[in-house]
């Protein structure tokens, strides 16, 4: 079976077209066409349809069913430039915000050392570890998003790490609670994030196409937003604690991250469905 890149090159040459002339009709760069023909990248499905029309050949002749699946699994999940730029900006803000939080903890720790007991120290260490995991994972996503290489597997690694880090954070907060409260904490906070991490790994990284995984991710993300809003509401109304600038930024960023997770999951589902329909 002829690979897509070789099939594209043959069809283009038979039409007497150069890479540049094909690129101009598709509104892409010549380098993009070259990467397609070399097999380094695949065009998205809409562009593939345009190529088949320009070269006057059927989509089946140009791209096999298995290769249609490769288009989805190898290309970035978010291919719209405007949305990708928003995602890059969000990742950058998350990295900066979480880094500032770690610096703030380190600076304030010596000033509060006389009032901090062993449980507090344990909670601080666990929270810092969770923040470091998120900084590394979002930095990984940030770099790959800039390079246009945030494929489903890479995006899944970022989201899985986010849910896992949330579990670690909540585990650190449990050290000051009673046994009954710990059980409730597991049910309400930790188990949903564990389920979300497993579902994300299966859906994005392993490529499982069952709709149940996407539904689980939606539910966990929506539950995460509700939990964040509700906990901050309780602090303001019942504990009379007003949000600081850093806390407000963290609140907005965490809600935005959960919204992005929902959007990324939806986009991947649509792309996989389109690939299945076309094949």
C-alpha positions in Angstrom: 0.0 0.0 0.0 1.4 3.4 -1.0 1.8 5.8 1.9 0.0 9.2 1.9 3.2 11.2 1.3 4.2 9.2 -1.7 0.7 9.2 -3.1 0.5 13.0 -2.7 3.8 13.5 -4.5 2.8 11.2 -7.4 -0.6 12.9 -7.8 0.9 16.4 -7.6 3.6 15.6 -10.2 1.0 14.0 -12.6 -0.9 17.3 -12.4 2.3 19.1 -13.3 2.2 21.1 -10.0 5.1 22.2 -7.8 5.0 22.1 -4.1 4.7 25.9 -4.1 1.8 26.0 -6.5 -0.1 23.4 -4.4 0.7 25.2 -1.2 -0.7 28.5 -2.7 -4.0 26.9 -3.5 -4.2 25.4 0.0 -3.1 28.7 1.7 -0.2 26.9 3.5 3.6 27.1 3.2 5.7 25.1 0.8 7.4 23.6 3.8 4.1 22.2 5.0 3.6 20.4 1.7 7.1 19.1 1.9 6.6 17.7 5.4 3.4 15.9 4.2 5.2 14.3 1.3 8.1 13.3 3.5 5.7 11.7 6.0 6.7 13.9 8.9 3.2 15.4 9.2 -0.3 15.0 8.0 -2.7 17.7 6.9 -5.9 18.0 8.8 -9.0 16.3 7.4 -10.5 19.5 5.8 -7.2 20.2 4.1 -7.0 16.6 2.9 -10.5 17.0 1.3 -9.2 20.2 -0.5 -6.2 18.3 -1.7 -8.3 15.5 -3.2 -10.4 18.1 -5.0 -7.4 20.1 -6.4 -5.7 16.9 -7.6 -9.0 15.4 -8.8 -8.7 12.1 -7.0 -10.9 10.4 -4.5 -10.2 10.7 -0.8 -9.9 6.8 -0.7 -7.2 6.8 -3.3 -5.3 9.6 -1.5 -5.7 8.4 2.1 -6.4 5.0 3.5 -8.6 4.4 6.5 -5.7 3.7 8.8 -3.9 6.8 7.7 -7.0 8.9 8.4 -6.7 7.7 12.0 -3.0 8.7 11.9 -4.0 12.2 10.8 -5.9 12.6 14.1 -3.5 10.8 16.4 -0.3 12.5 15.0 -1.5 16.0 14.4 -2.1 18.6 17.2 -5.5 18.3 18.8 -6.0 22.0 18.6 -5.2 23.1 15.0 -7.0 26.5 15.0 -4.3 29.1 15.4 -6.4 31.5 17.5 -7.4 28.8 19.9 -3.9 27.4 20.0 -2.6 30.9 20.9 -5.1 31.1 23.8 -4.0 27.7 25.0 -0.3 28.8 24.9 -1.1 31.9 26.9 -3.1 29.9 29.5 -0.2 27.5 29.9 2.2 30.3 30.3 0.0 32.0 33.0 -0.3 28.7 34.8 3.5 28.2 34.9 4.1 31.7 36.1 1.3 31.7 38.7 2.3 28.3 40.2 6.0 29.3 40.3 5.1 32.5 42.1 3.1 30.4 44.6 6.1 28.2 45.3 8.3 31.3 45.8 5.7 32.8 48.2 5.6 29.6 50.2 9.4 29.5 50.5 9.6 33.2 51.5 6.8 32.9 54.1 7.9 29.6 55.6 10.8 31.0 57.8 8.5 33.7 59.1 5.9 31.2 60.3 8.3 28.4 61.4 7.4 28.9 65.1 3.7 28.4 64.5 4.0 25.4 62.1 3.9 21.8 63.4 4.8 18.6 61.7 1.5 18.2 59.9 1.7 21.7 58.4 5.2 21.0 57.1 4.0 17.7 55.6 1.1 19.5 53.9 3.5 22.3 52.6 5.9 19.7 51.1 3.2 17.8 49.4 1.6 21.0 48.0 5.0 22.2 46.6 5.5 18.8 45.0 2.1 19.0 43.3 2.9 22.5 42.1 6.3 21.3 40.7 4.6 18.5 38.8 2.1 20.9 37.3 4.8 23.4 36.3 6.8 20.7 34.5 3.7 19.2 32.8 2.3 22.6 31.6 5.8 23.6 30.5 5.9 20.4 28.4 2.5 21.3 26.9 3.6 25.0 26.4 6.7 24.0 24.4 4.8 21.5 22.3 1.9 23.9 21.6 4.4 26.5 20.4 6.0 23.9 18.1 2.6 22.8 16.8 3.2 19.3 18.1 0.7 18.9 20.9 -0.7 15.6 19.7 -3.4 13.6 21.6 -0.7 11.6 23.5 1.2 14.7 24.5 -1.9 16.6 25.5 -3.1 13.6 27.4 0.2 13.5 29.4 -0.4 17.2 30.4 -4.1 16.6 31.5 -3.2 13.3 33.3 -0.5 15.1 35.2 -2.9 17.9 36.1 -5.5 15.5 37.6 -2.7 13.5 39.4 -1.2 16.7 40.9 -4.7 17.7 42.1 -4.9 14.3 43.9 -1.5 14.9 45.5 -2.6 18.4 46.6 -5.8 17.1 48.2 -3.8 14.3 49.9 -1.6 16.8 51.5 -4.5 18.8 52.8 -5.9 15.6 54.5 -3.3 15.5 57.3 -5.2 18.0 59.4 -8.6 16.2 59.3 -10.2 13.5 61.3 -10.9 9.9 60.0 -14.5 10.7 59.0 -13.4 13.8 57.2 -10.7 11.9 55.4 -13.2 9.4 54.1 -15.4 12.2 52.8 -12.3 13.9 51.3 -11.5 10.8 49.4 -15.0 10.4 48.0 -15.6 14.0 47.1 -12.1 15.1 45.9 -9.5 12.4 45.4 -11.4 9.6 43.8 -12.9 11.8 41.1 -9.5 13.1 40.1 -8.0 9.6 40.1 -10.9 8.5 37.8 -10.2 11.6 35.6 -6.5 10.8 35.3 -7.2 7.2 34.4 -9.9 8.1 31.8 -7.6 10.8 30.3 -4.7 8.4 30.0 -7.0 5.8 28.3 -8.7 8.3 26.0 -5.8 10.6 24.9 -2.6 8.5 25.4 -3.8 4.9 24.7 -6.3 6.1 22.0 -9.3 4.4 23.4 -12.3 5.6 21.4 -15.2 4.6 23.7 -17.5 7.6 24.5 -17.6 6.6 28.2 -14.0 8.0 28.6 -14.9 11.4 27.2 -18.0 11.5 29.3 -16.0 10.7 32.5 -13.5 13.5 31.6 -16.4 16.0 31.1 -18.0 15.1 34.5 -14.7 15.2 36.4 -13.8 18.6 34.9 -17.3 20.0 35.6 -17.1 18.7 39.2 -13.7 20.2 39.6 -15.0 23.7 38.6 -17.9 23.3 41.0 -15.6 22.3 43.8 -13.3 25.2 43.3 -16.1 27.8 43.1 -17.9 26.3 46.2 -14.7 26.1 48.3 -13.8 29.7 47.6 -17.4 30.8 48.3 -17.3 29.1 51.7 -14.0 30.9 52.5 -15.6 34.2 51.8 -19.0 33.7 53.3 -18.5 31.4 56.3 -14.8 32.0 57.2 -14.7 35.7 56.3 -11.5 35.2 54.3 -11.2 37.4 51.3 -9.3 36.2 48.3 -5.8 37.6 47.8 -4.6 38.6 44.3 -2.7 35.4 44.0 -5.7 33.3 45.2 -8.0 35.0 42.7 -5.6 34.4 39.8 -5.3 30.7 40.9 -9.1 30.5 41.0 -9.5 31.9 37.5 -6.7 29.8 36.1 -7.9 26.5 37.6 -11.4 27.1 36.2 -9.9 28.0 32.8 -7.8 24.8 32.9 -10.9 22.7 33.5 -12.8 24.5 30.7 -9.8 23.8 28.4 -9.8 20.1 29.3 -13.5 19.9 28.3 -12.8 21.7 25.0 -9.8 19.6 24.2 -11.7 16.4 24.9 -14.6 17.5 22.7 -12.4 18.5 19.8 -10.6 15.2 19.9 -13.9 13.3 19.9 -15.2 15.3 16.9 -11.9 14.7 14.9 -12.0 11.0 15.6 -15.6 10.8 14.6 -14.9 12.6 11.4 -12.0 10.3 10.6 -14.2 7.3 11.2 -17.0 8.7 9.0 -14.6 9.5 6.1 -12.9 6.1 6.3 
